Amino acid sequence: MIEEIRLGDVVSTRKPHPCGGSEWTVVRTGADIKIRCNTCGHVVMLDRERFLRRRRALLKRGPDPVSPLPGDPSA
């Protein structure tokens, strides 16, 4: 089962970043997850499995994903 990770989620990590911050915002999802440190702005890209192992808790849920309109050919 794939756990839902949304753009804009704010998560805490098990170990703090060298800048001292442990809160990160998800800026890209897919097979890899890109996160940005909320303290210094450093961006890190992790594969999904490593991301799920390193995060401690979901602090704030990102906005709901937009559902496609019925009959939309791009969906």
Backbone bond lengths (Angstrom), bond angles and torsions (degrees), N, CA, C in turn:
res aa  C-N    CA-C-N  psi(-1)  N-CA   C-N-CA  omega(-1)  CA-C   N-CA-C  phi
1 M - - - 1.461 - - 1.533 109.21 -
2 I 1.308 116.82 132.89 1.459 121.84 178.69 1.516 108.86 -92.59
3 E 1.327 115.41 123.42 1.457 120.61 178.99 1.523 109.43 -75.79
4 E 1.327 116.47 137.48 1.462 120.15 -177.53 1.525 110.90 -73.57
5 I 1.319 114.82 125.70 1.458 122.63 175.48 1.517 105.52 -123.05
6 R 1.329 117.25 123.87 1.463 121.43 -176.54 1.517 111.41 -107.51
7 L 1.326 115.58 153.83 1.455 120.33 171.25 1.518 107.84 -62.80
8 G 1.311 117.44 137.18 1.452 121.18 179.15 1.516 114.39 90.64
9 D 1.346 118.63 -6.03 1.466 120.34 175.42 1.524 108.94 -61.13
10 V 1.312 116.70 140.71 1.468 121.53 174.32 1.520 106.29 -111.05
11 V 1.340 116.43 122.84 1.456 122.10 -177.20 1.525 110.12 -124.09
12 S 1.324 115.63 155.97 1.467 119.82 172.11 1.525 106.95 -106.67
13 T 1.330 116.13 151.75 1.458 121.63 -178.50 1.522 110.45 -108.97
14 R 1.312 115.55 160.41 1.463 121.00 -179.06 1.527 111.70 -65.79
15 K 1.335 116.18 -42.45 1.467 120.73 178.48 1.518 108.69 -109.70
16 P 1.326 117.80 140.93 1.470 119.04 177.49 1.526 111.36 -72.58
17 H 1.313 115.96 153.42 1.456 123.49 173.99 1.534 107.33 -69.13
18 P 1.332 119.64 154.98 1.472 120.64 179.17 1.535 114.09 -54.94
19 C 1.330 117.89 -24.24 1.468 120.34 178.23 1.524 111.59 -75.22
20 G 1.340 117.38 -11.26 1.456 121.42 179.36 1.518 113.78 105.27
21 G 1.324 117.46 -12.18 1.464 120.76 -178.47 1.516 112.17 -86.66
22 S 1.319 116.54 148.11 1.459 120.49 176.28 1.530 111.29 -128.64
23 E 1.324 117.35 12.04 1.468 121.37 176.46 1.520 108.90 -106.58
24 W 1.333 115.43 132.54 1.460 122.74 -176.88 1.520 109.49 -131.73
25 T 1.342 116.55 148.64 1.455 122.33 176.51 1.522 108.71 -111.86
26 V 1.343 116.74 133.43 1.463 121.96 178.30 1.526 108.53 -75.40
27 V 1.341 117.57 123.98 1.460 121.39 -179.29 1.523 112.71 -114.47
28 R 1.355 118.42 -9.48 1.456 121.70 176.50 1.517 107.90 -156.04
29 T 1.340 115.95 140.70 1.461 120.48 176.95 1.512 109.65 -126.76
30 G 1.301 115.79 165.61 1.462 122.87 -178.68 1.521 106.95 148.35
31 A 1.331 117.05 -146.27 1.461 120.20 175.06 1.524 109.45 -64.75
32 D 1.344 116.18 -34.20 1.459 122.42 175.16 1.523 108.23 -110.17
33 I 1.324 116.14 151.43 1.461 122.17 178.71 1.525 107.48 -116.08
34 K 1.331 116.74 128.71 1.462 121.10 176.82 1.517 107.52 -106.37
35 I 1.347 115.56 128.48 1.455 121.21 -179.16 1.524 110.08 -126.08
36 R 1.343 115.80 151.14 1.470 121.96 -179.74 1.522 108.07 -121.29
37 C 1.337 116.32 131.92 1.461 122.09 178.32 1.529 108.50 -67.02
38 N 1.321 117.18 130.34 1.462 120.94 -179.42 1.520 112.50 -76.41
39 T 1.334 118.27 -12.86 1.457 121.65 179.91 1.524 111.96 -90.02
40 C 1.344 116.77 -51.50 1.472 119.48 -173.84 1.523 113.77 -112.98
41 G 1.326 118.74 -12.86 1.457 121.44 178.21 1.521 114.72 88.00
42 H 1.336 118.56 3.62 1.469 122.05 179.21 1.525 109.41 -63.78
43 V 1.335 117.10 138.60 1.459 122.08 -178.43 1.521 109.30 -108.50
44 V 1.332 116.31 134.03 1.464 123.05 179.92 1.517 108.21 -129.72
45 M 1.351 116.08 140.84 1.455 120.88 176.92 1.528 108.06 -114.75
46 L 1.334 116.67 126.07 1.458 122.95 -178.73 1.516 109.36 -126.94
47 D 1.348 116.63 148.64 1.461 117.00 172.09 1.528 107.73 -70.99
48 R 1.318 116.64 158.85 1.468 122.06 -172.61 1.527 112.19 -56.23
49 E 1.319 117.55 -43.60 1.464 121.27 -178.08 1.530 111.28 -62.89
50 R 1.323 117.37 -45.20 1.468 121.13 179.74 1.529 110.58 -65.52
51 F 1.346 116.63 -39.47 1.470 120.68 177.46 1.528 110.72 -59.89
52 L 1.329 117.24 -46.31 1.462 120.80 -178.26 1.527 111.84 -65.43
53 R 1.338 117.71 -32.79 1.465 120.78 177.24 1.525 112.05 -71.42
54 R 1.339 117.10 -36.84 1.463 120.97 -173.12 1.522 114.50 -85.37
55 R 1.320 117.94 -19.91 1.468 117.22 -178.79 1.521 110.11 -81.03
56 R 1.310 114.19 148.33 1.459 120.06 179.94 1.523 110.83 -98.71
57 A 1.334 116.66 -50.25 1.458 120.09 -175.44 1.520 110.59 -152.38
58 L 1.308 115.55 154.14 1.455 122.63 172.23 1.522 106.63 -88.56
59 L 1.324 116.61 116.80 1.467 120.91 -177.24 1.516 112.36 -89.87
60 K 1.345 116.03 -36.99 1.461 120.47 -178.37 1.516 108.23 -149.51
61 R 1.319 116.13 131.72 1.460 121.85 -179.23 1.518 109.87 -82.57
62 G 1.330 116.87 137.37 1.457 121.97 175.93 1.517 110.47 -71.65
63 P 1.339 117.55 173.81 1.468 120.54 -179.34 1.525 111.58 -65.38
64 D 1.333 115.10 155.11 1.466 120.41 177.87 1.516 109.83 -60.85
65 P 1.353 116.54 140.80 1.461 118.46 176.63 1.529 110.63 -66.72
66 V 1.303 116.47 149.40 1.468 121.86 -179.25 1.534 107.80 -78.06
67 S 1.325 116.33 127.75 1.470 119.46 178.03 1.529 108.63 -88.33
68 P 1.333 117.30 142.34 1.461 119.38 -179.67 1.526 111.87 -68.69
69 L 1.303 115.61 150.95 1.459 120.84 177.90 1.524 109.95 -73.04
70 P 1.339 117.44 145.31 1.475 119.26 178.40 1.533 109.75 -61.35
71 G 1.321 115.49 134.18 1.460 120.54 178.81 1.516 113.48 83.83
72 D 1.316 118.45 5.21 1.458 121.50 179.36 1.528 108.98 -74.50
73 P 1.332 118.98 119.04 1.470 120.92 -176.19 1.524 113.71 -68.72
74 S 1.339 118.93 -18.21 1.464 120.54 -178.89 1.516 112.34 -83.47
75 A 1.327 118.10 -6.54 1.476 121.22 -177.92 1.496 112.00 -83.67
